[in-house]
Amino acid sequence: MFDAAGVDHVVVSVAGEDFAYADRVRYPPRIVPGTRTTRFLADFSGEERVLRVDARSASIPPEDIVFDARVALACGVMGEVTPETLLRMSQRARHVLADAQCLLRAVDGEGRVWNQRLEDTPYAALLGHLHVLKASEEEARALDLDAVRARTCVVITGGRKGSTVLTARDSVHLPSWPVEEVDPTGAGDCFLAGFTLGLLRGWPLTKCAELANWFGAQAVTQVGVPRVDVSKLPDVLR
């Protein structure tokens, strides 16, 4: 996404010895010997998707964060970003955006993924170090929204319903862009990329969310790794 938008960036990540795509990505992860890459098994047999953890990678230590940045994204999938690493990111970047899934996800005795309450995690004390916390509607149910929005901006994504930006003073809903959904995989990551691009442009939070909605919408029209053509941006978002 950032390559397509011409944004200079680096990626800090970790993976296990089974990671098979190191030669296909611009910034390969650091391989941790003796570990496996995080992998989920998704069960769609019920009314809601159920995720089970098949393997978990090591976490990213604070000392891996060696770059200064205007915006940093904390977008792990299962606890890869520790509280100490998140704090380190806030010290090296002007703004930090975090995906709630990397702060809330826990595993029960049968390997099923569930969202613990934010106030029951060590991340609750770090909200003041975040510029934006992005959460799905399901993840938002694990947040005390009044308490969280008093300390940072919360952006709730709702798929076809669009997104809602919550700050201490305001609540603004942004509708989604009309597209035909094929595969929702990667929509959240694309949303964060779009929001980051808006921040880099110096836009207000609501317009950042509007751009993020567009990026997320492009992702769901494709199967596999999403690719976004920024030349197709609507005039209002240029």
BELGI-V792143 format. One record per residue. PHI is phi in degrees with one decimal (999 if undefined). PSI is psi as a letter, one per 20 degrees, with the letter a starting at -180 (none if undefined). Layout:
BEGIN
PHI	PSI
PHI	PSI
END
This chain:
BEGIN
999	g
-70.8	h
-61.4	g
-63.1	h
-90.5	i
71.3	k
-99.3	p
-69.5	p
-157.0	r
-134.3	q
-123.4	p
-113.4	p
-153.3	r
-130.2	q
-153.5	r
-90.5	r
-66.1	i
-87.2	j
-63.7	p
-109.2	j
-122.0	j
-58.4	h
-86.1	j
-112.6	i
-118.3	q
-67.5	h
-120.0	n
-62.6	q
-71.7	r
-79.6	p
-83.0	p
-97.7	o
-57.6	q
80.5	j
-121.7	r
-113.3	q
-76.5	q
-55.6	p
-143.2	p
-115.3	q
-112.4	p
-102.2	p
-111.5	o
-105.2	j
-73.2	h
-96.6	a
-70.8	h
-122.6	q
-65.0	p
-116.5	p
-100.0	p
-123.9	q
-88.0	p
-96.7	h
-160.0	q
-131.2	p
-85.7	r
-73.3	r
-88.7	r
-90.4	o
-76.6	q
-56.1	h
-67.4	i
-74.9	i
-88.2	n
-117.9	j
-109.3	q
-90.5	q
-149.8	q
-76.5	h
-136.4	p
-121.8	q
-110.0	p
-102.3	n
-131.5	l
-70.3	r
-107.3	i
-160.3	m
73.4	j
-66.6	h
-96.2	o
-75.5	r
-56.1	h
-65.2	h
-71.0	h
-62.9	g
-63.1	g
-60.4	g
-60.9	g
-66.9	h
-81.8	h
-106.3	i
-130.9	q
-68.6	g
-131.1	q
-121.7	p
-107.3	p
-122.9	q
-90.0	p
-58.1	h
-61.9	h
-81.1	i
-102.3	h
-102.3	h
-66.1	p
-136.6	r
-126.1	p
-86.5	a
-65.1	i
-104.3	j
84.0	j
-79.6	q
-86.4	p
-141.1	r
-100.6	o
-79.6	q
-66.9	p
-58.1	h
-67.3	i
-93.6	j
-114.0	q
-70.7	i
-73.5	h
-57.2	h
-73.9	i
-104.8	j
-57.5	h
-66.3	i
-92.0	i
-100.2	q
-88.4	h
-144.8	p
-116.0	o
-97.3	p
-139.2	q
-74.5	r
-61.2	h
-64.2	g
-66.8	h
-62.1	h
-69.1	i
-94.9	j
-112.8	q
-84.6	n
-58.7	h
-62.6	g
-70.9	g
-70.9	g
-67.7	i
-71.9	i
-113.7	h
-158.4	r
-76.9	p
-113.4	p
-117.3	o
-102.3	p
-98.3	p
-130.3	k
61.7	c
-62.1	h
-81.7	i
91.0	b
-137.8	r
-128.3	p
-101.4	p
-115.4	p
-120.7	a
-60.4	h
-110.7	h
-129.8	q
-135.4	o
-127.0	p
-99.1	p
-116.0	p
-68.4	q
-77.3	r
-89.3	p
-71.5	o
-141.4	r
-94.4	o
-78.6	p
-113.2	g
-152.4	o
-77.9	i
-58.8	p
88.8	i
-63.5	h
-64.7	g
-65.1	g
-66.3	h
-59.1	g
-62.8	h
-62.9	g
-64.4	g
-63.8	g
-61.6	g
-58.8	g
-62.9	g
-63.6	h
-65.2	h
-82.6	i
78.4	k
-79.3	q
-67.4	r
-58.4	h
-66.9	h
-74.0	h
-58.7	g
-67.3	h
-63.7	g
-65.6	g
-61.8	g
-57.8	g
-65.7	g
-60.9	g
-61.9	h
-65.0	h
-66.4	h
-64.2	g
-74.9	i
-86.4	j
-128.3	q
-101.8	p
90.4	b
-64.7	o
-68.2	q
-127.3	p
-113.5	p
-97.9	o
-68.8	i
-68.3	i
-93.0	j
-56.3	p
-60.4	q
-55.0	h
-65.8	i
-108.4	j
-86.4	none
END
